[in-house]
Amino acid sequence: ENNSGKDITVQARDVSVNGFMADPSFSCDVPAGKKAFDTITFMESDLESNGITDITTLELSFHVFDMNNWDGIFDSDTVTVTF
């Protein structure tokens, strides 16, 4: 949810799946005053090369910036999700 009054882009940073670093695809544009739901995409080959068949733990942080001029707004603390 974007309550900032600016159009923003949210991207995933420092992503770890089951303790292994990964480089997923996630970039979500959220206009001012709007909400967004989006999907993070992992390369199957990245998961396979680390022996990951089930995602049990996901750790990541988010980088948020102004989508019009790319000025950084904030970086979140690390978020941990357990499945």
All heavy atoms as an XYZ file, in Angstrom:
639
protein
N       0.851     -1.173      0.000
C       0.000      0.000      0.000
C       0.896      1.235      0.000
O       1.808      1.342      0.809
C      -0.896     -0.011      1.233
C      -1.856      1.137      1.263
C      -2.867      1.020      2.388
O      -2.926     -0.048      3.036
O      -3.569      1.992      2.605
N       0.638      2.141     -0.925
C       1.464      3.328     -1.066
C       0.716      4.555     -0.562
O      -0.143      5.097     -1.247
C       1.869      3.521     -2.532
C       2.706      4.755     -2.757
O       3.052      5.461     -1.815
N       3.011      5.018     -4.006
N       1.066      4.993      0.628
C       0.473      6.191      1.217
C       1.432      7.372      1.177
O       1.240      8.352      1.895
C       0.074      5.912      2.677
C      -0.998      4.861      2.762
O      -1.969      4.895      2.027
N      -0.822      3.899      3.646
N       2.465      7.303      0.336
C       3.526      8.306      0.353
C       3.208      9.574     -0.426
O       3.876     10.576     -0.242
C       4.816      7.704     -0.218
O       4.702      7.535     -1.626
N       2.235      9.542     -1.331
C       1.981     10.690     -2.174
C       2.868     10.729     -3.407
O       2.781     11.628     -4.226
N       3.776      9.751     -3.538
C       4.653      9.632     -4.703
C       4.399      8.295     -5.373
O       4.053      7.317     -4.704
C       6.128      9.670     -4.281
C       6.566     10.929     -3.599
C       8.027     10.814     -3.183
C       8.465     12.082     -2.468
N       9.891     12.007     -2.093
N       4.591      8.225     -6.678
C       4.561      6.947     -7.382
C       5.867      6.232     -7.055
O       6.945      6.818     -7.168
C       4.442      7.155     -8.889
C       3.127      7.821     -9.287
O       2.147      7.710     -8.528
O       3.089      8.437    -10.365
N       5.773      4.968     -6.625
C       6.964      4.254     -6.172
C       7.163      2.941     -6.925
O       6.230      2.406     -7.529
C       6.930      3.960     -4.659
C       5.747      3.043     -4.298
C       6.891      5.246     -3.852
C       5.782      2.509     -2.875
N       8.390      2.450     -6.837
C       8.726      1.107     -7.285
C       9.317      0.377     -6.091
O      10.110      0.936     -5.343
C       9.746      1.136     -8.438
O       9.170      1.837     -9.544
C      10.135     -0.269     -8.877
N       8.899     -0.876     -5.904
C       9.389     -1.719     -4.816
C      10.144     -2.884     -5.451
O       9.610     -3.551     -6.340
C       8.229     -2.253     -3.945
C       8.750     -3.129     -2.819
C       7.380     -1.114     -3.416
N      11.376     -3.113     -5.005
C      12.167     -4.227     -5.509
C      12.712     -5.050     -4.350
O      12.956     -4.519     -3.270
C      13.332     -3.723     -6.365
C      12.867     -3.041     -7.626
C      14.013     -2.574     -8.511
O      15.142     -2.427     -8.062
N      13.701     -2.330     -9.772
N      12.880     -6.351     -4.595
C      13.429     -7.255     -3.589
C      14.951     -7.180     -3.608
O      15.571     -7.058     -4.668
C      12.985     -8.686     -3.860
N      15.551     -7.257     -2.422
C      17.012     -7.226     -2.274
C      17.437     -8.305     -1.275
O      16.673     -8.706     -0.403
C      17.472     -5.872     -1.730
C      17.209     -4.704     -2.657
C      18.224     -4.683     -3.791
N      18.238     -3.413     -4.492
C      17.539     -3.153     -5.597
N      16.763     -4.078     -6.102
N      17.631     -1.977     -6.186
N      18.678     -8.751     -1.391
C      19.293     -9.691     -0.432
C      18.369    -10.866     -0.134
O      18.021    -11.138      1.016
C      19.667     -8.964      0.865
C      20.609     -7.799      0.616
O      21.523     -7.951     -0.218
O      20.433     -6.744      1.246
N      17.971    -11.573     -1.181
C      17.001    -12.659     -1.056
C      17.703    -13.981     -0.756
O      18.689    -14.339     -1.400
C      16.166    -12.791     -2.344
C      15.145    -13.918     -2.219
C      15.476    -11.470     -2.664
N      17.172    -14.692      0.227
C      17.680    -15.999      0.614
C      16.509    -16.982      0.665
O      15.471    -16.684      1.251
C      18.336    -15.899      1.996
O      18.605    -17.163      2.523
N      16.685    -18.139      0.028
C      15.685    -19.208      0.039
C      16.288    -20.405      0.748
O      17.328    -20.923      0.313
C      15.264    -19.603     -1.393
C      14.265    -20.745     -1.364
C      14.705    -18.411     -2.150
N      15.680    -20.802      1.850
C      16.176    -21.936      2.646
C      17.664    -21.776      2.971
O      18.413    -22.739      2.993
C      15.946    -23.264      1.925
C      14.491    -23.578      1.686
O      13.602    -22.829      2.083
N      14.220    -24.676      1.020
N      18.091    -20.529      3.181
C      19.476    -20.268      3.548
C      20.431    -20.077      2.385
O      21.613    -19.808      2.593
N      19.967    -20.213      1.154
C      20.799    -20.017     -0.023
C      20.431    -18.708     -0.706
O      19.243    -18.434     -0.938
C      20.615    -21.172     -1.030
C      21.107    -22.501     -0.531
C      20.233    -23.395      0.071
C      22.439    -22.844     -0.660
C      20.678    -24.615      0.533
C      22.899    -24.069     -0.203
C      22.021    -24.953      0.394
N      21.436    -17.910     -1.037
C      21.182    -16.642     -1.722
C      20.600    -16.921     -3.105
O      20.988    -17.880     -3.772
C      22.454    -15.806     -1.841
C      23.007    -15.362     -0.496
S      21.822    -14.475      0.550
C      21.628    -12.965     -0.366
N      19.664    -16.071     -3.525
C      19.003    -16.218     -4.823
C      18.859    -14.840     -5.465
O      18.947    -13.820     -4.784
C      17.626    -16.863     -4.640
N      18.649    -14.833     -6.761
C      18.486    -13.583     -7.503
C      17.154    -13.628     -8.252
O      17.121    -13.850     -9.464
C      19.660    -13.397     -8.468
C      19.683    -12.019     -9.089
O      19.091    -11.085     -8.504
O      20.282    -11.879    -10.167
N      16.043    -13.429     -7.534
C      14.733    -13.524     -8.166
C      14.388    -12.266     -8.952
O      15.095    -11.261     -8.892
C      13.791    -13.674     -6.971
C      14.457    -12.845     -5.918
C      15.933    -13.105     -6.120
N      13.278    -12.349     -9.644
C      12.748    -11.198    -10.368
C      11.566    -10.644     -9.577
O      10.580    -11.350     -9.355
C      12.295    -11.638    -11.761
O      11.672    -10.575    -12.429
N      11.693     -9.401     -9.106
C      10.586     -8.738     -8.424
C      10.776     -7.234     -8.501
O      11.728     -6.685     -7.968
C      10.468     -9.142     -6.956
C       9.323     -8.447     -6.266
C       8.030     -8.910     -6.421
C       9.529     -7.308     -5.516
C       6.962     -8.259     -5.814
C       8.482     -6.645     -4.894
C       7.193     -7.124     -5.051
N       9.869     -6.583     -9.200
C       9.844     -5.135     -9.292
C       8.391     -4.742     -9.492
O       7.768     -5.136    -10.469
C      10.705     -4.653    -10.465
O      10.781     -3.246    -10.472
N       7.859     -3.992     -8.544
C       6.439     -3.670     -8.549
C       6.248     -2.153     -8.475
O       6.695     -1.517     -7.522
C       5.769     -4.351     -7.362
S       3.992     -4.044     -7.252
N       5.581     -1.597     -9.484
C       5.240     -0.175     -9.475
C       3.914      0.018     -8.743
O       2.954     -0.707     -9.008
C       5.098      0.358    -10.906
C       6.412      0.349    -11.664
O       7.474      0.389    -11.019
O       6.376      0.307    -12.916
N       3.891      0.976     -7.818
C       2.680      1.249     -7.044
C       2.416      2.762     -7.085
O       3.120      3.537     -6.424
C       2.813      0.779     -5.576
C       1.470      0.909     -4.861
C       3.331     -0.641     -5.493
N       1.421      3.194     -7.852
C       1.109      4.626     -7.901
C       0.661      5.158     -6.537
O       0.184      4.399     -5.682
C      -0.039      4.706     -8.913
C       0.069      3.444     -9.731
C       0.601      2.418     -8.768
N       0.816      6.450     -6.343
C       0.411      7.096     -5.090
C      -1.051      6.788     -4.792
O      -1.905      6.822     -5.667
C       0.615      8.604     -5.194
N      -1.306      6.426     -3.527
C      -2.671      6.162     -3.084
C      -3.238      4.815     -3.498
O      -4.415      4.548     -3.298
N      -2.411      3.938     -4.061
C      -2.884      2.636     -4.545
C      -2.250      1.496     -3.764
O      -1.285      1.663     -3.030
C      -2.563      2.462     -6.035
C      -3.183      3.522     -6.926
C      -4.681      3.424     -6.938
C      -5.271      4.476     -7.873
N      -6.706      4.455     -7.888
N      -2.809      0.298     -3.954
C      -2.281     -0.934     -3.390
C      -1.895     -1.844     -4.544
O      -2.460     -1.740     -5.631
C      -3.327     -1.651     -2.543
C      -3.797     -0.869     -1.343
C      -4.871     -1.626     -0.598
C      -5.395     -0.793      0.557
N      -6.445     -1.506      1.310
N      -0.958     -2.741     -4.304
C      -0.550     -3.680     -5.343
C      -0.289     -5.057     -4.750
O       0.172     -5.170     -3.615
C       0.695     -3.173     -6.050
N      -0.586     -6.062     -5.535
C      -0.246     -7.445     -5.232
C       0.577     -7.929     -6.410
O       0.193     -7.726     -7.557
C      -1.501     -8.322     -5.072
C      -2.335     -7.935     -3.897
C      -3.374     -7.037     -4.035
C      -2.076     -8.466     -2.647
C      -4.141     -6.664     -2.944
C      -2.842     -8.099     -1.549
C      -3.873     -7.204     -1.707
N       1.704     -8.554     -6.145
C       2.585     -8.964     -7.227
C       3.230    -10.292     -6.881
O       3.048    -10.814     -5.780
C       3.644     -7.892     -7.482
C       4.109     -7.851     -8.924
O       4.059     -8.893     -9.608
O       4.532     -6.773     -9.367
N       3.998    -10.817     -7.797
C       4.614    -12.131     -7.656
C       6.125    -12.015     -7.744
O       6.643    -11.282     -8.581
C       4.115    -13.061     -8.784
O       2.703    -13.129     -8.739
C       4.696    -14.447     -8.644
N       6.812    -12.743     -6.888
C       8.260    -12.854     -6.970
C       8.556    -14.144     -7.717
O       7.948    -15.182     -7.441
C       8.915    -12.811     -5.567
C      10.424    -12.706     -5.678
C       8.484    -13.984     -4.718
C      11.106    -12.343     -4.370
N       9.471    -14.084     -8.693
C       9.749    -15.229     -9.551
C      11.184    -15.698     -9.368
O      12.120    -14.904     -9.450
C       9.527    -14.850    -11.037
O       8.182    -14.384    -11.198
C       9.759    -16.038    -11.942
N      11.325    -16.996     -9.108
C      12.640    -17.613     -8.955
C      12.925    -18.471    -10.173
O      12.029    -19.134    -10.692
C      12.683    -18.497     -7.697
C      12.531    -17.723     -6.431
C      11.278    -17.530     -5.858
C      13.633    -17.173     -5.810
C      11.139    -16.806     -4.689
C      13.502    -16.441     -4.635
C      12.247    -16.259     -4.084
N      14.173    -18.469    -10.604
C      14.585    -19.344    -11.694
C      14.639    -20.775    -11.175
O      15.225    -21.035    -10.117
C      15.953    -18.938    -12.238
C      15.988    -17.553    -12.840
S      14.992    -17.406    -14.326
C      15.853    -18.515    -15.416
N      14.025    -21.684    -11.889
C      14.028    -23.083    -11.485
C      15.456    -23.609    -11.352
O      15.771    -24.356    -10.423
C      13.246    -23.923    -12.495
C      13.089    -25.368    -12.109
C      12.211    -26.147    -13.075
O      11.658    -25.555    -14.016
O      12.084    -27.360    -12.864
N      16.328    -23.173    -12.249
C      17.716    -23.643    -12.217
C      18.434    -23.187    -10.941
O      19.273    -23.924    -10.407
C      18.473    -23.158    -13.454
O      18.465    -21.745    -13.529
N      18.112    -21.983    -10.429
C      18.712    -21.518     -9.174
C      18.298    -22.407     -8.014
O      19.104    -22.730     -7.146
C      18.311    -20.073     -8.869
C      18.960    -19.063     -9.792
O      19.965    -19.405    -10.456
O      18.471    -17.921     -9.843
N      17.030    -22.770     -7.988
C      16.539    -23.637     -6.912
C      17.149    -25.033     -7.028
O      17.632    -25.595     -6.043
C      15.012    -23.703     -6.934
C      14.277    -22.374     -6.741
C      12.781    -22.562     -6.878
C      14.636    -21.723     -5.419
N      17.148    -25.576     -8.237
C      17.690    -26.921     -8.443
C      19.164    -27.006     -8.089
O      19.606    -27.988     -7.493
C      17.487    -27.350     -9.900
C      16.055    -27.694    -10.239
C      15.864    -28.030    -11.707
O      16.797    -27.816    -12.521
O      14.765    -28.502    -12.053
N      19.935    -25.982     -8.455
C      21.378    -26.026     -8.193
C      21.704    -26.009     -6.703
O      22.801    -26.387     -6.298
C      22.097    -24.876     -8.905
O      21.730    -23.629     -8.350
N      20.744    -25.595     -5.878
C      20.922    -25.601     -4.426
C      20.116    -26.703     -3.753
O      19.968    -26.709     -2.534
C      20.551    -24.235     -3.847
C      21.582    -23.187     -4.194
O      22.746    -23.304     -3.834
N      21.169    -22.170     -4.929
N      19.577    -27.622     -4.562
C      18.838    -28.759     -4.016
C      17.520    -28.381     -3.372
O      17.015    -29.106     -2.514
N      16.942    -27.252     -3.781
C      15.686    -26.787     -3.172
C      14.507    -27.333     -3.971
O      14.327    -27.013     -5.143
C      15.642    -25.248     -3.126
C      16.799    -24.725     -2.266
C      14.290    -24.759     -2.596
C      16.979    -23.224     -2.332
N      13.729    -28.181     -3.298
C      12.507    -28.705     -3.921
C      11.265    -28.092     -3.290
O      10.212    -28.044     -3.905
C      12.438    -30.243     -3.799
O      12.546    -30.610     -2.420
C      13.569    -30.899     -4.589
N      11.395    -27.630     -2.042
C      10.314    -26.953     -1.333
C      10.892    -25.707     -0.677
O      11.947    -25.772     -0.036
C       9.707    -27.838     -0.234
C       8.999    -29.054     -0.783
O       8.187    -28.892     -1.705
O       9.271    -30.161     -0.290
N      10.193    -24.591     -0.819
C      10.621    -23.371     -0.137
C      10.023    -23.388      1.263
O       8.804    -23.411      1.428
C      10.182    -22.114     -0.912
C      10.865    -22.080     -2.286
C      10.510    -20.849     -0.115
C      10.419    -20.948     -3.185
N      10.909    -23.411      2.281
C      10.439    -23.423      3.661
C      10.697    -22.097      4.363
O       9.950    -21.712      5.251
C      11.104    -24.563      4.458
O      12.526    -24.415      4.397
C      10.701    -25.925      3.897
N      11.767    -21.398      3.946
C      12.102    -20.114      4.551
C      12.542    -19.135      3.456
O      13.371    -19.476      2.613
C      13.237    -20.242      5.579
O      12.870    -21.217      6.550
C      13.496    -18.923      6.273
N      11.994    -17.946      3.511
C      12.338    -16.884      2.569
C      12.721    -15.664      3.383
O      11.968    -15.233      4.263
C      11.134    -16.574      1.680
C      11.259    -15.476      0.648
C      12.301    -15.833     -0.396
C       9.916    -15.223     -0.011
N      13.926    -15.146      3.140
C      14.368    -13.916      3.793
C      14.695    -12.912      2.701
O      15.356    -13.250      1.716
C      15.601    -14.157      4.662
C      15.330    -14.974      5.889
C      16.540    -15.071      6.802
O      17.641    -14.637      6.405
O      16.387    -15.580      7.917
N      14.248    -11.668      2.865
C      14.508    -10.627      1.893
C      14.255     -9.265      2.500
O      13.649     -9.147      3.558
C      13.638    -10.808      0.646
C      12.131    -10.538      0.766
C      11.528    -10.355     -0.610
C      11.415    -11.650      1.472
N      14.759     -8.267      1.821
C      14.443     -6.890      2.193
C      13.911     -6.209      0.944
O      13.994     -6.754     -0.169
C      15.676     -6.162      2.740
O      16.695     -6.131      1.771
N      13.344     -5.030      1.124
C      12.753     -4.304      0.008
C      13.405     -2.945     -0.143
O      13.665     -2.250      0.838
C      11.247     -4.135      0.220
C      10.506     -5.439      0.213
C      10.151     -6.055      1.408
C      10.184     -6.066     -0.973
C       9.476     -7.264      1.413
C       9.511     -7.281     -0.978
C       9.154     -7.879      0.214
N      13.687     -2.597     -1.383
C      14.219     -1.284     -1.740
C      13.082     -0.521     -2.413
O      12.491     -1.008     -3.377
C      15.401     -1.440     -2.692
C      15.954     -0.147     -3.185
N      16.563      0.765     -2.346
C      15.992      0.389     -4.422
C      16.955      1.803     -3.068
N      16.615      1.596     -4.327
N      12.761      0.653     -1.876
C      11.654      1.457     -2.400
C      12.220      2.768     -2.921
O      12.983      3.444     -2.223
C      10.602      1.737     -1.298
C       9.460      2.580     -1.845
C      10.081      0.427     -0.720
N      11.840      3.112     -4.159
C      12.329      4.352     -4.744
C      11.241      5.045     -5.551
O      10.248      4.423     -5.952
C      13.593      4.124     -5.580
C      13.435      3.156     -6.727
C      13.097      3.604     -7.993
C      13.664      1.806     -6.545
C      12.970      2.719     -9.053
C      13.539      0.910     -7.593
C      13.196      1.364     -8.850
N      11.425      6.329     -5.772
C      10.504      7.150     -6.559
C      10.600      6.692     -8.011
O      11.676      6.738     -8.609
C      10.897      8.625     -6.427
C       9.921      9.580     -7.075
O       9.531      9.323     -8.245
O       9.565     10.582     -6.433
N       9.483      6.231     -8.592
C       9.556      5.677     -9.937
C       9.740      6.742    -11.015
O      10.049      6.416    -12.152
C       8.354      4.786    -10.248
C       7.021      5.456    -10.334
S       5.683      4.240    -10.481
C       5.293      4.399    -12.199
N       9.602      8.015    -10.666
C       9.764      9.079    -11.659
C      11.201      9.576    -11.772
O      11.633      9.987    -12.845
C       8.829     10.247    -11.340
C       7.373      9.830    -11.458
O       6.955      9.278    -12.454
N       6.608     10.068    -10.408
N      11.956      9.551    -10.672
C      13.321     10.064    -10.734
C      14.354      9.106    -10.133
O      15.520      9.431    -10.064
C      13.422     11.430    -10.051
C      13.044     11.385     -8.590
O      13.079     10.347     -7.948
N      12.674     12.530     -8.036
N      13.928      7.952     -9.674
C      14.779      6.893     -9.129
C      15.443      7.258     -7.805
O      16.349      6.568     -7.346
C      15.828      6.445    -10.144
C      15.262      5.775    -11.351
C      14.180      6.178    -12.098
C      15.714      4.583    -11.964
N      13.952      5.321    -13.131
C      14.893      4.329    -13.082
C      16.751      3.715    -11.698
C      15.063      3.237    -13.904
C      16.922      2.628    -12.532
C      16.092      2.394    -13.621
N      15.008      8.335     -7.155
C      15.552      8.685     -5.842
C      15.106      7.655     -4.821
O      13.919      7.301     -4.753
C      15.065     10.071     -5.387
C      15.729     11.213     -6.133
O      16.757     10.971     -6.796
O      15.212     12.347     -6.054
N      16.046      7.170     -4.005
C      15.711      6.201     -2.970
C      14.812      6.810     -1.917
O      14.979      7.971     -1.534
N      13.832      6.033     -1.452
C      12.926      6.479     -0.394
C      13.269      5.756      0.902
O      13.452      6.376      1.932
C      11.449      6.267     -0.787
C      11.118      7.135     -2.012
C      10.528      6.591      0.381
C       9.735      6.909     -2.581
N      13.371      4.431      0.862
C      13.832      3.678      2.029
C      14.156      2.246      1.659
O      13.743      1.742      0.614
C      12.828      3.726      3.187
C      11.612      2.859      3.008
C      11.597      1.550      3.464
C      10.463      3.351      2.412
C      10.475      0.749      3.310
C       9.335      2.571      2.264
C       9.339      1.265      2.699
N      14.901      1.597      2.538
C      15.188      0.172      2.459
C      14.639     -0.463      3.731
O      14.898      0.030      4.829
C      16.688     -0.077      2.352
C      17.250      0.421      1.030
O      16.771     -0.052     -0.018
O      18.138      1.294      1.045
N      13.873     -1.523      3.563
C      13.262     -2.174      4.714
C      14.285     -3.000      5.489
O      15.365     -3.322      4.982
C      12.115     -3.091      4.261
O      12.626     -4.301      3.720
N      13.914     -3.351      6.708
C      14.659     -4.344      7.463
C      14.426     -5.689      6.776
O      13.536     -5.847      5.931
C      14.154     -4.430      8.905
C      14.511     -3.187      9.713
O      15.521     -2.525      9.377
O      13.772     -2.883     10.666
N      15.201     -6.690      7.138
C      15.010     -8.018      6.601
C      13.674     -8.588      7.067
O      13.324     -8.485      8.249
C      16.150     -8.960      7.032
O      17.387     -8.430      6.538
C      15.960    -10.358      6.496
N      12.951     -9.167      6.120
C      11.662     -9.815      6.394
C      11.877    -11.316      6.254
O      12.474    -11.769      5.270
C      10.581     -9.335      5.400
C       9.267    -10.063      5.623
C      10.405     -7.829      5.485
N      11.413    -12.086      7.221
C      11.520    -13.538      7.171
C      10.118    -14.138      7.111
O       9.259    -13.803      7.925
C      12.258    -14.107      8.403
O      13.550    -13.511      8.463
C      12.391    -15.614      8.328
N       9.925    -15.021      6.113
C       8.643    -15.707      5.956
C       8.933    -17.204      6.030
O       9.811    -17.713      5.334
C       7.973    -15.374      4.597
C       6.634    -16.074      4.467
C       7.828    -13.874      4.430
N       8.200    -17.894      6.888
C       8.347    -19.332      7.026
C       7.080    -20.003      6.514
O       5.967    -19.614      6.894
C       8.593    -19.721      8.499
O       9.756    -19.008      8.949
C       8.830    -21.219      8.654
N       7.262    -20.998      5.665
C       6.114    -21.709      5.074
C       5.957    -23.067      5.713
O       6.894    -23.692      6.110
C       6.309    -21.886      3.560
C       6.467    -20.578      2.834
C       7.726    -20.085      2.551
C       5.353    -19.856      2.440
C       7.875    -18.882      1.873
C       5.495    -18.652      1.759
C       6.772    -18.181      1.472
